[in-house]
Amino acid sequence: MSFKSTILRTYFSLRSRAVERFRRYPAATQREQLERLLRECAHTAFGRRYGFEEIRTPEAFAQRVERFDYDTFRPYIDRMLAGERDVTAPGRVRWFARSSGTTSDRSKYLPVTDASLRRCHTRGLRDVATFYVGQYPSTRVFEGKTLTLGGSCSAHDGVVAGDLSALLVERTPFWSGWFRAPRRATALLSDFDEKVERICRECASEPITAFAGVPSWNLALLRRMVECTGRRNLCEVWPRLELFAHGGVGFEPYRAAFRELIPSDGMHYMETYNASEGFFAIADDASRDDMLLMLDYGTYYEFRDGDEVVPLEGVRRGGRYALLISSCNGLWRYEPGDVVEFTATDPYRIRVAGRTRQFINAFGEELVMENAERAVTAAAAAAGAVVAEYTAAPRYMTLRERGAHEWIVEFHRAPERYETFAGALDRELMRLNSDYEAKRRSTMAPPVLHVVPAGTFDRWMLRRRKNKVPRLSNDRRVLEDVLATMVPRGEAAGVRTATE
């Protein structure tokens, strides 16, 4: 065993004891997290406004501080972006994770404090290794390097903003290069295609034993690695590869493609719930399809079911709740928009069940309803059309084909050229949503448009006893159900017209 492996295993052993403590005492752990947050932030502008020094219980905290989403919390974030100190977290916040925007904003900017990097995100990455060693004690994963495919970030007026993955690369110390590939300069390149080509040149001969990130981005990279090296699969490029720690989007649509790319019984997959707002859960047991909720990461959790909000000990097994967080990153009673389902309460385990709003996030694009409504309106105006109904869903990536969004559109007045509508729709989505734009310039193909006759959606709603059409779905069930009675009659330039 190498010296590096020995040191890491010692840390993992100590960390495992801390994890066991919060498994046994979840409510006490969460109360400690809240008390520490209130104490540390009592003298911030937010803490003074809500009287943090006077709050003694979780109940008092919930009564005194209202709930926030991005739009209502944004004035505090704008003050931090402008350089003001001690707004919702101690000191000046200089790092912001950029995510997809809301109705009025192309991008959201979420604070990333030094405390959240240390107590949340970095600890989460280490705990992935902790749990992996616990499940596979004979692993040799630490004798090689982990390939990380991150995004990019940029600095302006003393503020650094970008993808969370890029911020993590930027903030890690120089010695992390002993464990990670590619080189920092390559990892932070903004052009995805250039980044992939450089990684293929730099890392083909590296001893890669693990990789991490969003499945869609990694599938594109690894597919290109096989092409560049002329090998049959990734096992011939990196024979010691054994772990993919994935998150950001659902993995099931990609599982078959990864198995084809990595045909090895020794390959393992671990799901993580690492969002821009915080690192929340890790799959700690390979025999299960859920994740352990991490309770000592500087985050205090609450859960909303309709108008009722409960602390951790108030949830029930099988229940689905909108997640609320108060965190050392300076977010307070903040609702990221995720819905989680509790699969167990001893210890607390969850699955990500969806979003509080309709969305598509098959590739990390985080397309929400507001984006879709505005883009469809703009595309119709550009093409001289009137849209009656529409729905959209992902077309999943394969080893040979990029992913895309498929749209079914029924027109009151059809455009002269469907390609005009489809092109305008794509451009407007890129303008509105920076995550969508990034994926369209990397892993996603242009949208595919199915045009259906008048009355199609009325008949579908009648048959399914629905009174409205789901605009966005993160799976293909609605889209394929609507298309099930259609007979294709032509295809041109990414536009498929269909009729009954």
KAQUISUL-V78923 format. One record per residue. N is the residue number from 1. PSI is psi in degrees with one decimal (none if undefined). NEAR is the number of other C-alpha atoms within 8 Angstrom. Layout:
N/PSI/NEAR
N/PSI/NEAR
This chain:
1/134.5/4
2/161.5/6
3/-40.9/6
4/-44.9/8
5/-38.9/10
6/-47.0/9
7/-44.9/8
8/-42.4/8
9/-33.1/9
10/-45.5/8
11/-44.5/8
12/-35.6/12
13/-43.7/9
14/-41.6/8
15/-36.1/10
16/-34.2/9
17/-38.6/8
18/-39.1/8
19/-42.1/8
20/-34.8/8
21/-47.5/8
22/-21.8/11
23/-41.0/10
24/-31.3/7
25/64.4/8
26/-44.8/10
27/-42.0/8
28/-40.0/7
29/-44.7/11
30/-37.2/14
31/-39.4/10
32/-40.6/8
33/-45.6/12
34/-44.6/12
35/-41.2/9
36/-42.3/8
37/-45.2/11
38/-40.8/12
39/-44.9/9
40/-29.0/8
41/12.7/13
42/-30.4/12
43/13.3/10
44/166.7/12
45/-40.5/9
46/-44.1/11
47/-38.7/14
48/-38.7/11
49/-39.7/6
50/9.0/8
51/50.1/9
52/-33.8/11
53/-21.4/9
54/-9.7/5
55/127.0/9
56/-17.4/7
57/158.3/6
58/-34.3/8
59/-42.8/6
60/-37.7/9
61/-46.3/10
62/-32.5/8
63/-34.5/7
64/-33.5/7
65/124.1/8
66/169.7/7
67/152.5/8
68/149.3/11
69/-171.8/9
70/-43.1/11
71/-40.1/7
72/-25.6/7
73/-12.9/10
74/-37.4/8
75/-35.9/7
76/-41.5/9
77/-40.2/11
78/-38.2/8
79/-39.0/10
80/-41.8/12
81/-31.6/10
82/-4.6/6
83/2.2/10
84/141.2/9
85/157.8/9
86/47.4/11
87/-69.7/13
88/-7.2/12
89/154.6/13
90/141.6/11
91/-167.1/7
92/133.6/10
93/121.2/13
94/-6.4/12
95/132.8/11
96/129.9/13
97/128.0/15
98/129.4/13
99/177.8/12
100/151.6/14
101/-179.6/12
102/-163.7/13
103/-41.9/6
104/-8.2/5
105/137.3/8
106/-36.2/11
107/148.7/11
108/146.5/12
109/112.6/10
110/129.3/11
111/140.1/14
112/100.7/12
113/165.0/13
114/-38.7/6
115/-40.2/9
116/-33.1/14
117/-42.7/11
118/-47.9/9
119/-15.9/10
120/-73.4/14
121/-48.3/12
122/-40.4/9
123/-37.7/10
124/-43.5/11
125/-39.7/8
126/-35.6/8
127/-26.8/10
128/-46.1/13
129/-38.7/9
130/-49.1/12
131/-34.9/10
132/-44.1/10
133/-38.6/12
134/-33.2/7
135/-29.7/9
136/76.2/7
137/-27.6/7
138/9.7/5
139/147.9/7
140/21.3/7
141/-28.8/12
142/-1.7/10
143/-3.7/9
144/-154.6/11
145/156.9/15
146/126.9/12
147/122.0/11
148/124.9/11
149/95.4/10
150/-173.6/11
151/-137.5/13
152/164.9/13
153/164.3/12
154/155.7/7
155/142.1/8
156/123.9/6
157/42.4/4
158/3.8/7
159/133.5/10
160/124.2/11
161/144.2/13
162/-167.8/13
163/143.8/13
164/-40.8/10
165/-37.4/10
166/-39.0/14
167/-38.8/14
168/-40.0/9
169/-44.0/11
170/-36.1/8
171/-9.8/6
172/148.2/7
173/165.8/5
174/-33.8/5
175/-8.9/6
176/-19.4/8
177/-18.4/9
178/-25.2/6
179/-17.4/10
180/149.6/11
181/154.5/11
182/-166.7/11
183/153.4/8
184/-43.8/10
185/-37.7/6
186/-43.7/10
187/-29.1/15
188/5.6/13
189/140.8/11
190/-29.0/8
191/115.3/6
192/-45.6/9
193/-41.6/7
194/-39.9/8
195/-45.7/12
196/-44.0/10
197/-40.5/8
198/-39.7/9
199/-40.4/11
200/-38.8/11
201/-40.2/7
202/-36.0/9
203/-6.1/10
204/-32.5/11
205/4.4/6
206/153.9/8
207/69.8/8
208/124.5/13
209/-12.8/16
210/159.7/14
211/162.4/11
212/150.3/12
213/-160.3/13
214/132.4/12
215/-44.2/13
216/-45.9/12
217/-43.6/12
218/-35.5/11
219/-42.9/10
220/-43.4/10
221/-48.5/9
222/-35.0/10
223/-43.0/10
224/-34.7/10
225/-42.3/11
226/-41.5/13
227/-45.2/8
228/-35.8/7
229/-12.5/8
230/18.6/6
231/165.2/9
232/-32.9/6
233/179.0/11
234/-22.4/13
235/-27.9/11
236/-20.3/8
237/-49.9/11
238/85.0/12
239/-16.9/7
240/8.9/9
241/132.3/11
242/-6.7/10
243/135.7/12
244/113.7/11
245/111.4/13
246/158.6/13
247/-178.7/13
248/-43.0/11
249/164.6/10
250/141.1/7
251/-25.4/9
252/-42.8/6
253/-17.3/8
254/-9.2/12
255/-46.3/8
256/-39.6/8
257/-39.5/9
258/-36.9/9
259/-36.5/9
260/-37.3/8
261/-32.1/11
262/77.7/10
263/71.9/8
264/130.9/7
265/-16.5/4
266/7.0/5
267/132.6/10
268/150.2/7
269/130.7/8
270/125.3/13
271/142.6/10
272/155.1/12
273/82.6/10
274/95.9/11
275/170.2/8
276/-29.9/10
277/-15.3/8
278/166.3/12
279/117.4/12
280/-33.2/11
281/156.3/12
282/141.0/14
283/102.6/13
284/-3.7/11
285/111.8/8
286/-17.2/8
287/-5.3/4
288/163.6/6
289/25.4/7
290/-175.1/9
291/150.3/14
292/126.8/12
293/123.8/10
294/119.5/8
295/-6.0/12
296/38.6/9
297/21.2/11
298/24.1/12
299/131.7/15
300/124.8/12
301/143.7/11
302/163.7/12
303/129.1/13
304/129.1/12
305/99.4/9
306/-124.2/5
307/-7.1/5
308/130.7/6
309/129.3/9
310/152.7/10
311/-178.8/9
312/-45.9/10
313/-6.9/6
314/-3.8/6
315/160.6/10
316/151.1/7
317/134.2/9
318/-10.9/8
319/149.0/8
320/132.6/10
321/145.2/10
322/133.6/14
323/135.4/14
324/140.2/12
325/146.2/14
326/126.8/13
327/161.2/13
328/-0.3/12
329/1.0/12
330/10.9/10
331/138.1/11
332/123.7/9
333/47.7/12
334/135.0/13
335/105.2/13
336/-21.5/10
337/1.6/9
338/145.1/12
339/128.5/13
340/147.4/13
341/130.3/13
342/118.2/15
343/-16.1/11
344/156.8/10
345/6.1/9
346/82.9/6
347/179.9/9
348/119.6/11
349/145.9/13
350/162.0/14
351/149.2/11
352/115.0/8
353/-10.8/9
354/-154.6/7
355/159.6/10
356/-15.6/8
357/162.8/7
358/144.2/11
359/166.0/12
360/126.0/13
361/58.5/10
362/-20.5/12
363/10.1/14
364/13.1/12
365/-20.5/13
366/51.6/12
367/122.3/12
368/168.7/12
369/-42.9/11
370/-39.8/8
371/-46.8/13
372/-46.2/10
373/-45.2/8
374/-37.9/8
375/-40.5/13
376/-41.8/10
377/-44.6/8
378/-39.9/11
379/-39.8/14
380/-42.3/13
381/-41.3/9
382/-32.5/10
383/0.3/13
384/36.1/9
385/166.6/12
386/121.6/11
387/133.0/13
388/-54.1/8
389/159.1/9
390/159.7/11
391/155.4/13
392/152.0/12
393/164.6/14
394/148.4/14
395/114.1/9
396/149.5/10
397/143.6/12
398/179.2/9
399/-22.9/10
400/-3.9/5
401/136.3/6
402/155.5/11
403/166.7/13
404/171.9/13
405/137.2/11
406/133.2/12
407/131.9/12
408/123.0/12
409/133.4/13
410/125.5/14
411/141.4/14
412/-42.4/9
413/116.0/7
414/149.4/10
415/160.8/12
416/-38.7/6
417/120.6/7
418/-30.5/10
419/-33.0/9
420/-44.8/10
421/-47.2/13
422/-41.7/13
423/-41.4/9
424/-37.7/12
425/-46.7/12
426/-46.1/11
427/-39.9/8
428/-37.9/11
429/-39.6/13
430/-36.3/11
431/-37.1/9
432/-30.0/11
433/109.8/14
434/-31.6/13
435/-42.5/11
436/-43.8/14
437/-43.4/12
438/-40.4/9
439/-35.0/12
440/-26.0/11
441/7.9/8
442/-76.6/9
443/-10.2/12
444/138.8/11
445/167.7/8
446/156.7/9
447/149.2/11
448/131.9/12
449/120.7/13
450/122.4/12
451/125.7/12
452/156.9/12
453/160.6/10
454/138.5/8
455/-6.0/6
456/-49.0/10
457/-32.9/11
458/-44.4/7
459/-38.3/8
460/-44.0/9
461/-40.1/12
462/-44.3/9
463/-37.2/7
464/2.6/6
465/45.6/6
466/153.1/8
467/2.2/6
468/158.2/5
469/126.4/10
470/121.7/8
471/-43.4/9
472/138.4/12
473/138.7/14
474/3.3/10
475/178.4/7
476/9.0/10
477/-47.9/6
478/-47.5/9
479/-47.7/11
480/-29.8/8
481/-41.3/8
482/-39.4/11
483/-10.2/7
484/-31.7/6
485/6.9/7
486/148.8/9
487/113.6/7
488/140.9/8
489/9.5/7
490/163.2/7
491/135.7/8
492/130.3/6
493/44.5/5
494/3.5/10
495/124.5/13
496/120.5/12
497/144.7/12
498/154.2/13
499/164.0/9
500/none/6
